[in-house]
Amino acid sequence: MNYCSIKEAAEKLHVPESTLRYYEKKGLVPLIERDAAGRRLFSEHQLALLETVLCLKNTHMPISQIKQYIDWVVQGDSTIERRLAMMKRHKQAVLAEIALMTESLAGIDFKINRYASHNDLGVLGQS
C-alpha cells in the first residue's frame, strides 16, 4: 500500500495541514499510522475517506454527524443501511439549501439589475 506524508496529503486534498490534524483529533481519520519519527502516514484508503469528509463538510454536515458516519465506516458492512439513510437525509438537506440559495440569488440579481439601471447616485440611496 502507498502512503503519503501529511504535507503530501494536504497538497492532494487542497487543504492546510492543520485541517488534517484537526480532523484526526476529532476522530474523522481513523487508524493513522506513523513512521519511525512519529510523522503521520496517510494511506490511499484514508485519502479517499478524507475526500468524503471534505465533501460532507463542504455541504455543511456537522462534524458530529461526520464522526458518526466515519464510525459506521470503521464498523463495516453491517452499517451500510444506516450510512445510506444518512446520505439520503443529507442530500435532502443540501437540496433544500441549494433551493434557498437560488431563491436568495434571484433577490441579489434583482438588486444588481435595479442599481445597474440607475446612473444617478441619488437613486442608489434607496434600498
Contact map, one row per residue, 1 for C-alpha under 8 A:
1110000000000000000000000000000000000000001100000000000000000000000000000000000000000000000000000000000000000000000000000000000
1111000000000000000000000000000000000000001100000000000000000000000000000000000000000000000000000000000000000000000000000000000
1111100000000000000000000000000000000000111100000000000000000000000000000000000000000000000000000000000000000000000000000000000
0111111110000000000000000000000000000000111000000000000000000000000000000000000000000000000000000000000000000000000000000000000
0011111110000000000000000000000000000011110000000000000000000000000000000000000000000000000000000000000000000000000000000000000
0001111111000000100100000000000000000011110000000000000000000000000000000000000000000000000000000000000000000000000000000000000
0001111111100000100000000000000000000000000000000000000000000000000000000000000000000000000000000000000000000000000000000000000
0001111111110000000000000000000000000000000000000000000000000000000000000000000000000000000000000000000000000000000000000000000
0001111111111000000000000000000000000000010000100000000000000000000000000000000000000000000000000000000000000000000000000000000
0000011111111111100100000000000000000000000000000000000000000000000000000000000000000000000000000000000000000000000000000000000
0000001111111111000000000000000000000000000000000000000000000000000000000000000000000000000000000000000000000000000000000000000
0000000111111100000000000000000000000000000000000000000000000000000000000000000000000000000000000000000000000000000000000000000
0000000011111110000000000000000000000000000000100010000000000000000000000000000000000000000000000000000000000000000000000000000
0000000001111111000000000000000000000000000000000000000000000000000000000000000000000000000000000000000000000000000000000000000
0000000001101111101100000000000000000000000000000000000000000000000000000000000000000000000000000000000000000000000000000000000
0000000001100111111100000000000000000000000000000000000000000000000000000000000000000000000000000000000000000000000000000000000
0000011001000011111110000000000000000000000000000000000000000000000000000000000000000000000000000000000000000000000000000000000
0000000000000001111111000000000000000000000000000000000000000000000000000000000000000000000000000000000000000000000000000000000
0000000000000011111111100000000000000000000000000000000000000000000000000000000000000000000000000000000000000000000000000000000
0000010001000011111111110000000000000000000000000000000000000000000000000000000000000000000000000000000000000000000000000000000
0000000000000000111111111000000000000000000000000000000000000000000000000000000000000000000000000000000000000000000000000000000
0000000000000000011111111100000000000000000000000000000000000000000000000000000000000000000000000000000000000000000000000000000
0000000000000000001111111111100000000000000000000000000000000000000000000000000000000000000000000000000000000000000000000000000
0000000000000000000111111111110100000000000000000000000000000000000000000000000000000000000000000000000000000000000000000000000
0000000000000000000011111111000000000000000000000000000000000000000000000000000000000000000000000000000000000000000000000000000
0000000000000000000001111111000000000000000000000000000000000000001000000000000000000000000000000000000000000000000000000000000
0000000000000000000000111111110000000000000000000000000000000000001000000000000000000000000000000000000000000000000000000000000
0000000000000000000000111111110000000000000000000100100000000000011001000000000000000000000000000000000000000000000000000000000
0000000000000000000000110011111100000000000001001100000000000000000001000000000000000000000000000000000000000000000000000000000
0000000000000000000000010011111100000000000001000000000000000000000001000100000000000000000000000000000000000000000000000000000
0000000000000000000000000000111110000000000000000000000000000000000000000000000000000000000000000000000000000000000000000000000
0000000000000000000000010000111111000001110000000000000000000000000000000000000000000000000000000000000000000000000000000000000
0000000000000000000000000000001111100001110000000000000000000000000000000000000000000000000000000000000000000000000000000000000
0000000000000000000000000000000111111111100000000000000000000000000000000000000000000000000000000000000000000000000000000000000
0000000000000000000000000000000011111111100000000000000000000000000000000000000000000000000000000000000000000000000000000000000
0000000000000000000000000000000001111110000000000000000000000000000000000000000000000000000000000000000000000000000000000000000
0000000000000000000000000000000001111110000000000000000000000000000000000000000000000000000000000000000000000000000000000000000
0000000000000000000000000000000001111111000000000000000000000000000000000000000000000000000000000000000000000000000000000000000
0000110000000000000000000000000001111111100000000000000000000000000000000000000000000000000000000000000000000000000000000000000
0000110000000000000000000000000111100111110000000000000000000000000000000000000000000000000000000000000000000000000000000000000
0011110000000000000000000000000111100011111000000000000000000000000000000000000000000000000000000000000000000000000000000000000
0011110010000000000000000000000110000001111101100000000000000000000000000000000000000000000000000000000000000000000000000000000
1111000000000000000000000000000000000000111111100000000000000000000000000000000000000000000000000000000000000000000000000000000
1110000000000000000000000000000000000000011111110000000000000000000000000000000000000000000000000000000000000000000000000000000
0000000000000000000000000000000000000000001111111000000000000000000000000000000000000000000000000000000000000000000000000000000
0000000000000000000000000000110000000000011111111100000000000000000000000000000000000000000000000000000000000000000000000000000
0000000010001000000000000000000000000000011111111110000000000000000000000000000000000000000000000000000000000000000000000000000
0000000000000000000000000000000000000000000111111111000000000000000000000000000000000000000000000000000000000000000000000000000
0000000000000000000000000000100000000000000011111111100000000000000000000000000000000000000000000000000000000000000000000000000
0000000000000000000000000001100000000000000001111111110000000000000000000000000000000000000000000000000000000000000000000000000
0000000000001000000000000000000000000000000000111111111000000000000000000000000000000000000000000000000000000000000000000000000
0000000000000000000000000000000000000000000000011111111100000000000000000000000000000000000000000000000000000000000000000000000
0000000000000000000000000001000000000000000000001111111110000000010000000000000000000000000000000000000000000000000000000000000
0000000000000000000000000000000000000000000000000111111111000000000000000000000000000000000000000000000000000000000000000000000
0000000000000000000000000000000000000000000000000011111111100000000000000000000000000000000000000000000000000000000000000000000
0000000000000000000000000000000000000000000000000001111111111000010000000000000000000000000000000000000000000000000000000000000
0000000000000000000000000000000000000000000000000000111111111110010000000000000000000000000000000000000000000000000000000000000
0000000000000000000000000000000000000000000000000000011111111000000000000000000000000000000000000000000000000000000000000000000
0000000000000000000000000000000000000000000000000000001111111000000000000000000000000000000001000000000000000000000000000000000
0000000000000000000000000000000000000000000000000000000111111100000000000000000000000000000000000000000000000000000000000000000
0000000000000000000000000000000000000000000000000000000111111110110000000000000000000000010000000000000000000000000000000000000
0000000000000000000000000000000000000000000000000000000010011111110000000000000000000000000000000000000000000000000000000000000
0000000000000000000000000000000000000000000000000000000010001111111000000000000000000000000000000000000000000000000000000000000
0000000000000000000000000000000000000000000000000000000000000111111100000000000000000000000000000000000000000000000000000000000
0000000000000000000000000000000000000000000000000000000000001111111110000000000000000000000000000000000000000000000000000000000
0000000000000000000000000001000000000000000000000000100110001111111111000000000000000000000000000000000000000000000000000000000
0000000000000000000000000111000000000000000000000000000000000011111111100000000000000000000000000000000000000000000000000000000
0000000000000000000000000000000000000000000000000000000000000001111111110000000000000000000000000000000000000000000000000000000
0000000000000000000000000000000000000000000000000000000000000000111111111000000000100100000000000000000000000000000000000000000
0000000000000000000000000001110000000000000000000000000000000000011111111100000000000000000000000000000000000000000000000000000
0000000000000000000000000000000000000000000000000000000000000000001111111110000000000000000000000000000000000000000000000000000
0000000000000000000000000000000000000000000000000000000000000000000111111111001101100000000000000000000000000000000000000000000
0000000000000000000000000000000000000000000000000000000000000000000011111111101100000000000000000000000000000000000000000000000
0000000000000000000000000000010000000000000000000000000000000000000001111111000000000000000000000000000000000000000000000000000
0000000000000000000000000000000000000000000000000000000000000000000000111111111000000000000000000000000000000000000000000000000
0000000000000000000000000000000000000000000000000000000000000000000000011111111100000000000000000000000000000000000000000000000
0000000000000000000000000000000000000000000000000000000000000000000000001011111100000000000000000000000000000000000000000000000
0000000000000000000000000000000000000000000000000000000000000000000000000011111110000000000000000000000000000000000000000000000
0000000000000000000000000000000000000000000000000000000000000000000000011011111111100000000000000000000000000000000000000000000
0000000000000000000000000000000000000000000000000000000000000000000000011001111111110000000000000000000000000000000000000000000
0000000000000000000000000000000000000000000000000000000000000000000000000000011111111000000000000000000000000000000000000000000
0000000000000000000000000000000000000000000000000000000000000000000000010000001111111100000000000000000000000000000000000000000
0000000000000000000000000000000000000000000000000000000000000000000010010000001111111110000000000000000000000000000000000000000
0000000000000000000000000000000000000000000000000000000000000000000000000000000111111111000000000000000000000000000000000000000
0000000000000000000000000000000000000000000000000000000000000000000000000000000011111111100000000000000000000000000000000000000
0000000000000000000000000000000000000000000000000000000000000000000010000000000001111111110000000000000000000000000000000000000
0000000000000000000000000000000000000000000000000000000000000000000000000000000000111111111000000000000000000000000000000000000
0000000000000000000000000000000000000000000000000000000000000000000000000000000000011111111100000000000000000000000000000000000
0000000000000000000000000000000000000000000000000000000000000000000000000000000000001111111110000000000000000000000000000000000
0000000000000000000000000000000000000000000000000000000000001000000000000000000000000111111111000000000000000000000000000000000
0000000000000000000000000000000000000000000000000000000000000000000000000000000000000011111111100000000000000000000000000000000
0000000000000000000000000000000000000000000000000000000000000000000000000000000000000001111111110000000000000000000000000000000
0000000000000000000000000000000000000000000000000000000000000000000000000000000000000000111111111000000000000000000000000000000
0000000000000000000000000000000000000000000000000000000000100000000000000000000000000000011111111100000000000000000000000000000
0000000000000000000000000000000000000000000000000000000000000000000000000000000000000000001111111110000000000000000000000000000
0000000000000000000000000000000000000000000000000000000000000000000000000000000000000000000111111111000000000000000000000000000
0000000000000000000000000000000000000000000000000000000000000000000000000000000000000000000011111111100000000000000000000000000
0000000000000000000000000000000000000000000000000000000000000000000000000000000000000000000001111111110000000000000000000000000
0000000000000000000000000000000000000000000000000000000000000000000000000000000000000000000000111111111000000000000000000000000
0000000000000000000000000000000000000000000000000000000000000000000000000000000000000000000000011111111100000000000000000000000
0000000000000000000000000000000000000000000000000000000000000000000000000000000000000000000000001111111110000000000000000000000
0000000000000000000000000000000000000000000000000000000000000000000000000000000000000000000000000111111111000000000000000000000
0000000000000000000000000000000000000000000000000000000000000000000000000000000000000000000000000011111111100000000000000000000
0000000000000000000000000000000000000000000000000000000000000000000000000000000000000000000000000001111111110000000000000000000
0000000000000000000000000000000000000000000000000000000000000000000000000000000000000000000000000000111111111000000000000000000
0000000000000000000000000000000000000000000000000000000000000000000000000000000000000000000000000000011111111100000000000000000
0000000000000000000000000000000000000000000000000000000000000000000000000000000000000000000000000000001111111110000000000000000
0000000000000000000000000000000000000000000000000000000000000000000000000000000000000000000000000000000111111111000000000000000
0000000000000000000000000000000000000000000000000000000000000000000000000000000000000000000000000000000011111111100000000000000
0000000000000000000000000000000000000000000000000000000000000000000000000000000000000000000000000000000001111111110000000000000
0000000000000000000000000000000000000000000000000000000000000000000000000000000000000000000000000000000000111111111000000000000
0000000000000000000000000000000000000000000000000000000000000000000000000000000000000000000000000000000000011111111100000000000
0000000000000000000000000000000000000000000000000000000000000000000000000000000000000000000000000000000000001111111110000000000
0000000000000000000000000000000000000000000000000000000000000000000000000000000000000000000000000000000000000111111111000000000
0000000000000000000000000000000000000000000000000000000000000000000000000000000000000000000000000000000000000011111111100001000
0000000000000000000000000000000000000000000000000000000000000000000000000000000000000000000000000000000000000001111111100000000
0000000000000000000000000000000000000000000000000000000000000000000000000000000000000000000000000000000000000000111111100000000
0000000000000000000000000000000000000000000000000000000000000000000000000000000000000000000000000000000000000000011111111011000
0000000000000000000000000000000000000000000000000000000000000000000000000000000000000000000000000000000000000000001111111000000
0000000000000000000000000000000000000000000000000000000000000000000000000000000000000000000000000000000000000000000001111111000
0000000000000000000000000000000000000000000000000000000000000000000000000000000000000000000000000000000000000000000001111111100
0000000000000000000000000000000000000000000000000000000000000000000000000000000000000000000000000000000000000000000000011111100
0000000000000000000000000000000000000000000000000000000000000000000000000000000000000000000000000000000000000000000001011111110
0000000000000000000000000000000000000000000000000000000000000000000000000000000000000000000000000000000000000000001001011111111
0000000000000000000000000000000000000000000000000000000000000000000000000000000000000000000000000000000000000000000000001111111
0000000000000000000000000000000000000000000000000000000000000000000000000000000000000000000000000000000000000000000000000011111
0000000000000000000000000000000000000000000000000000000000000000000000000000000000000000000000000000000000000000000000000001111
